[in-house]
């Protein structure tokens, strides 16, 4: 009898089909019971309410122990949609100080999956955030009238000073991207936004706790589950001590009122930032509470961009504040020595002309720093780039490498977000710009005096000043001095030493001292403090020149190094020098001497921008 092979094959096909169906059912059951939260949430919500307990956010102090940022209680109106019973809409609106239309809008936003990703009727949802104390009191009295509703207590930021908004940052509600990026967050949580609040978010936020409550068949809370043995207490965020001197910061912001620009002050021996002023600035308390969204929109629309941190993000031509770096490079490369003299007949004249003001000629390095001679540094760059037997591209690469070692052209690595790298051109940049044509020192001569393609942030310029103050090393600038029960990033304890001899820094420091005692920085000369400085008048193709100044003091034991940059304010001596010297005096002495009150008054009341019709913050 012949075997029926087709029947045999059908048996295996049918058997395989049945196995596939069984596997599909098993996978689906596994998903429903284990991996999907929907049904678990439904079951749990019938018996339990897991209420998040938010930790207190870490406090922030200045370097002198003054409390700068602290917490105040806030109350969010929460609800579990499945448990919400019938309620009097008008009574709810009255208790929450809302109109019916506002309540409908908030209710729709809560249920909108685009605005509230992950919405579930079985889990707590936020209806209103940050009730005032008064509204919280009214709502709490009538809470029993609104089944399914409860109040979530949390804390929000409060500010002891109306300054340093760019440094401190603020907190905002998390976005869908924040939730995807970090599983710590849930819808309705807050996270740091800008400044310290953002860069130290993990340390500041702490760890959440949870309280598990039992519910009866009607959804009413009956008490803690198992007497709270499964509850978890929150852990408060870590307190921060800033390197910032809040009084110096406030003074700097006063001096910069009515001006656009920045001030950066650094303690040279540590790299700790003493003041980080951007102007215009804003009061950080504007970004707390119900009006946060409106105030933030106003700041964004402000034509003077108070949210733009010019101290870290502003990339400016450094002008003559760049000349100390050039002197150091020329000395190290043997292009000049302290006795090398270059001519200056009202400027550099060698196939082209770069203007300069009147002073003695020829001139050596220290007097060139004292008088801010353009010609000296133009001649130095020409003799370096066009050095006999060397390729211009190789010499420029060497020049750029020195600049990078001194902190230019790349981010320094400050512990704040949004730092700019500035720009230091290299040989490839010029080869591309000149489209393969030969170029020489004269083609790029403006970079020798901090113009042309060179761009730097006020932070980078201040850091260079700190390097000269230290006679040859710097620490990466940072704004946090201490983290409670923790340590700051070790990179802020590492000294960076450009490959330039200490003696050359001493010579440049002496030239900067001469600039104060009898040169372009005479307004910075204080009777009882030896100040070293360098002016900068940076050409601006879009309007008036920018006024800049770098300085440090005391000369032989530096405790502060500073950069002041005021946009469209003219000569460096007009605004940069007086503001910088006032900041130095304020920090070292705590007050301004009576003989300089006139300079202080002029800086406090002067206005270099038109502010008519613009709301100041």
Number of C-alpha atoms within 10 A of each C-alpha: 3 4 7 8 9 8 10 10 11 11 12 11 12 11 11 12 11 12 12 12 11 12 11 12 12 12 12 13 13 12 12 14 13 11 12 12 13 15 14 14 15 15 12 16 21 17 18 21 23 16 16 19 19 21 19 24 25 24 20 25 23 21 21 13 12 15 16 20 20 18 16 11 15 19 19 20 19 20 23 20 19 16 19 14 12 10 12 9 14 13 14 20 16 14 19 20 16 13 14 14 10 12 19 13 11 15 14 14 14 19 18 13 12 11 13 18 14 14 17 18 18 21 21 24 21 21 18 19 18 20 21 15 12 11 15 18 14 15 24 13 10 12 16 11 16 18 18 20 21 19 19 19 16 20 16 19 21 18 20 12 16 15 25 24 25 26 22 24 20 24 21 18 16 17 19 16 8 17 15 11 10 9 8 12 18 16 18 18 17 17 20 21 18 21 23 24 24 19 17 18 20 15 19 25 22 18 18 18 16 17 19 20 20 19 19 12 8 10 20 15 14 12 14 17 18 11 10 13 10 12 19 14 15 17 16 19 20 22 21 24 22 27 23 25 20 24 19 20 21 18 18 28 25 16 26 29 21 20 25 23 25 29 31 28 36 29 22 29 19 20 27 24 29 27 28 29 32 31 29 23 27 21 15 23 18 19 21 19 17 14 10 15 14 12 15 15 10 13 22 14 12 16 11 19 16 21 20 18 25 28 27 28 19 22 20 24 28 28 29 26 28 24 26 26 21 21 27 24 24 20 20 16 13 10 17 20 15 13 10 13 16 20 17 24 15 18 18 22 15 11 6 10 13 16 15 16 13 12 15 13 16 14 20 18 28 22 20 29 31 24 26 30 30 23 28 28 27 26 22 23 28 20 15 23 23 18 14 9 6 11 13 20 19 13 18 22 17 17 20 19 17 20 19 15 15 25 23 25 22 17 17 21 16 19 20 21 19 14 21 22 21 21 17 19 17 16 17 13 12 19 14 10 11 12 9 10 9 11 16 15 22 17 13 18 23 19 24 26 29 25 21 15 14 22 23 26 29 33 33 28 28 28 32 28 31 32 24 29 30 22 21 22 23 27 23 20 25 24 25 25 20 16 19 14 8 11 9 14 11 7 11 20 13 13 15 15 16 18 14 19 14 16 13 21 23 18 20 25 27 18 25 32 27 24 27 25 20 14 21 23 32 18 21 28 20 17 8 9 15 18 29 31 35 35 33 31 28 27 21 16 7 7 11 14 20 26 27 36 34 34 33 34 23 18 18 15 13 19 20 27 34 31 34 34 36 26 24 21 25 22 22 28 22 19 26 30 31 25 29 29 29 25 26 27 20 17 19 15 12 12 11 18 14 8 8 13 12 10 15 18 11 14 21 18 12 14 15 16 14 9 13 7 6 10 11 16 17
